[in-house]
Amino acid sequence: MIRSIALALLPLLYLAAPVSAEGDATAGEAAYAKACARCHKTASRITPFIEGKTTEEKAAWLDAFLAGHHATDAKIRANLVAYLLAN
């Protein structure tokens, strides 16, 4: 139930979240391997949530999602977004 509520509120975060296109995909890959991969083996589980969106919309959605999912540091989030968008 909490997950359903979180997913329902996620679009609101996405509208308010600042998006940085300054991320480093290589650093994002390292951050993903270090912090995300133990639970999320591949990034493909996120794909259904961003299909059909523009690159800017994808970046905003990913930034908002990551902000609420263990990635509170803006620079790390920007790097993760760059990595996820590149793959």
C-alpha positions as CSV (number, residue, x, y, z in Angstrom):
1,M,0.0,0.0,0.0
2,I,2.8,2.4,0.9
3,R,4.4,1.7,-2.5
4,S,1.1,2.4,-4.3
5,I,0.8,5.8,-2.5
6,A,4.4,6.6,-3.2
7,L,3.9,5.8,-6.9
8,A,0.8,7.9,-7.0
9,L,2.5,10.9,-5.4
10,L,5.6,10.6,-7.6
11,P,4.3,12.7,-10.5
12,L,3.9,15.6,-8.1
13,L,7.5,15.4,-7.1
14,Y,8.5,15.2,-10.7
15,L,6.7,18.5,-11.5
16,A,8.5,20.3,-8.6
17,A,11.9,18.7,-8.9
18,P,14.8,20.7,-10.4
19,V,16.6,18.7,-13.1
20,S,20.2,18.9,-13.7
21,A,21.6,17.8,-17.1
22,E,25.1,18.1,-15.7
23,G,25.4,14.5,-14.6
24,D,28.4,12.3,-15.4
25,A,27.2,8.9,-16.8
26,T,30.5,7.2,-15.9
27,A,30.2,8.4,-12.3
28,G,26.5,7.4,-12.3
29,E,27.4,3.9,-13.5
30,A,29.9,3.6,-10.5
31,A,27.2,4.9,-8.1
32,Y,24.6,2.5,-9.5
33,A,27.0,-0.5,-9.1
34,K,27.9,0.6,-5.5
35,A,24.5,1.6,-4.1
36,C,21.7,0.3,-6.4
37,A,22.8,-2.9,-8.0
38,R,22.6,-5.1,-4.9
39,C,18.8,-4.7,-5.0
40,H,18.2,-3.6,-8.6
41,K,20.4,-5.9,-10.7
42,T,19.6,-4.0,-13.9
43,A,18.1,-0.6,-14.5
44,S,15.5,-2.0,-16.9
45,R,12.9,-2.3,-14.1
46,I,12.6,1.5,-14.3
47,T,12.0,1.6,-18.0
48,P,8.2,1.0,-17.9
49,F,7.7,4.2,-15.8
50,I,9.5,6.4,-18.3
51,E,8.4,5.0,-21.7
52,G,6.8,7.5,-24.0
53,K,8.3,10.5,-22.1
54,T,10.6,13.1,-23.6
55,T,14.2,13.0,-22.4
56,E,13.5,16.1,-20.2
57,E,10.5,14.4,-18.7
58,K,12.5,11.2,-18.2
59,A,15.2,13.1,-16.4
60,A,12.7,14.9,-14.2
61,W,10.9,11.7,-13.3
62,L,14.1,9.9,-12.5
63,D,15.4,12.8,-10.4
64,A,12.2,12.8,-8.4
65,F,12.1,9.1,-8.0
66,L,15.8,8.9,-6.9
67,A,15.3,11.8,-4.4
68,G,12.7,9.7,-2.6
69,H,14.6,6.4,-3.0
70,H,17.9,6.7,-1.1
71,A,19.6,9.2,-3.4
72,T,19.4,12.5,-1.4
73,D,22.6,14.0,-2.8
74,A,21.8,16.1,-5.9
75,K,25.2,15.4,-7.6
76,I,24.9,11.7,-7.2
77,R,21.3,11.9,-8.4
78,A,22.4,13.9,-11.5
79,N,25.1,11.3,-12.2
80,L,22.6,8.4,-11.8
81,V,20.1,10.2,-14.1
82,A,22.8,10.6,-16.7
83,Y,23.7,7.0,-16.5
84,L,20.1,5.7,-16.6
85,L,19.3,7.9,-19.6
86,A,22.4,6.7,-21.4
87,N,21.3,3.0,-21.1
